[in-house]
């Protein structure tokens, strides 16, 4: 089990959809959202905000116009991107088998023989008791939040993460 610097700190593991939503909604270069990115970038070096190599691959293969996330992940890679360990891969196998025909796995990626991050994220969080951050639908039974719940994995979205970290916007009081 990996140790983080602060024994009682929650370790958050972020998926591709949450990173895309984070970048799209809370633009990095917008001063209004500076505190959000500072919070995340303070958590990365101490191991409390991370992702796995499969998510890095998805971001690097992402066809979107924006390349901010590719550059941002490269900048923080040393502490942000963790190699998916054997125990996590082993834990993901029953999830893959159980969800194989539910639509959880992307049939296009399967047809192309491409690995998906989702089952490995779930296996990683289950193995290490980490919190998974995703922006996938909370109501669809074949999306990360429902599969996480079935597997006893705590799963939140970016807004829940911001609330947990105590981040809030405050209006400047006029004098």
N, C-alpha and C positions, 0 to 999 in steps of 0.2 A: 504494500500500500504506500502510495506517495504521501509525503508529509508536506503540508503547507507551513509557512512561517508563523501563522497565527493559528494556534491549535483549535480554537472554537469558531474560526471564520468559516462561513459557508463557501463551498467551491461550486461555482457556476460553470456549466458547460453549454456553449452556445451553438446552435445549429445554423445552417445556411440561411433559412428563411428569416430568422431573427436578425442576423447580420445585415441582410439586404434591407429589411424593414428599418433597422436602426439607422443605416446610412441614408435611406430614402427619406425618412421622417425627420431625423435629427441631424441635419447636414453638419458635417465635421467643421466646415469653415464658417458656420453661422455662430456668432458670438453668443446668441441666446442659448445655445445648447452646449456651450463650452464645459459647463460643470458635469454634464453627462459623460462626455468623452474623457475628461480628467479623472472621473471616478473609475471608469473602465480601465484607463491606462495606469491608474494607481494599483488596481487589483491584479493586473497581468503579471508584473514582475514577482509578486508574492504567491503566484499560482492559484489565485482565487477566481480568476476569469480566464477561461481557456476553451479550446476546441480540440478536435482530433484531426489527424492527417486526412481522413476521408472528406471532412468539410473543407479543408484547404484545397483538396483536389477539385471539389465541386465549384468552389469560388474561382479557382484558376481556369476551369473549363466553362465558366459561366459566359453565356453569349451576349449578355447585356452591354449597353453602350458604355456604362460607367466602368472605369478601372480603379476607382478609389479603393475598394475593398482588397483587390489584388495587391496593391502597393502597401496598404495598411497592414495586411497580414504578413507580407514580406518584412516590413519594418519590425513587427513584434514577434516574428516567428519563433525565436529562441525560447520564449516563455509562454507564448500563446498556443502554439500547435504542439500537441502531445501525440506521440506514436500510440496507436491502438495496441494495447498489450494482449498477450495470448488469452488471459483470463476473460477479458472483455469480448474478444472474438468468440470464445467458447460460449459465453453467456448470450451472445447474439444469435447463435444457431437455433435454439428453440423458438426464439421470436420470429426468425425468418420462416421456419417450418410452420409455425402456427398461423402466420399472417400471409403465407404464400399466395393464397387465392382470394384474398380479401380486397385487393386493390391497394394495399399498403405499399407494396413494391411497384416501382414504375416499370410497366411492361416494355416501354421503348428501351430503357436502360438494360433491362434483362435481355431483350432480343439482341442488343449490341454487346452483351457480355460485360457491361460496365457495372462496377460496384456502386452501391448507394450508401450514403453516410448514415441514414436514419437508423437501421437496425444496429449498427455499430455504436452510434451515440447512445442508444438505449442500453446496449450491453455494457458500455463503459460506465454509464451512470449507475446502472444496477450493481455492477461489480464493486464500485468504489463508494457507493452511496452519495453521489453528487446530485446537484439540482440541474435539471435540463431546462434551458431557455429555448423556446420555439415560438414562432408566430403562426404555426399551423392552426387550422380550425379546431375549436374545442368541442364542436358538436358532431363532427363526422367520426364514425367508429373506426375508420381505417387510417386515421392520422395520428401523429406522434402523441398528442395529449391522451387520447383514449388508450393507445397501446401502452403508454407509460403507466397509466392508472392500473391497467390489468396486471402490470408487472411490478407494482409497488414502487414506482419511481416518481419522485416529486418533480412536477413539470409546471413551469410558469411561462408567462410571456414577458416581453420587454417592459411593458408598463408595470407588471407586478415586480419585476426586478428593480425598476426605478423607485417604486414605493418602498420595497424592502430596504433599499440602500438609503432611504430618507431624502431622496432628491425631489425637490419641488421648485417650481418657479414662483418667485415672489415679485409682486408689483412694487415699483419704486414709489415710495410715499412722496407726494408733492408737499413742499414746505410753504 
